[in-house]
């Protein structure tokens, strides 16, 4: 199920160029529908990072690290953001 949502994210973000408000609403629906699928959480975190909205990226990065505590790239990103719990 998560792959379909990830494909839609790419479609909306890169091909249809949906605005930030649309994407945020879509992310909320996708995260809820997939029961917080880890790959989707990573994608949302990256979206906010790419959009330079670290305040919204941090909770997603933190959730990923909570669930995958050995994920060094995520830990490093949180360190860069000074947001390790």
Order of alpha helices (4+ residues) and beta strands (2+ residues): alpha-alpha-alpha-alpha-alpha
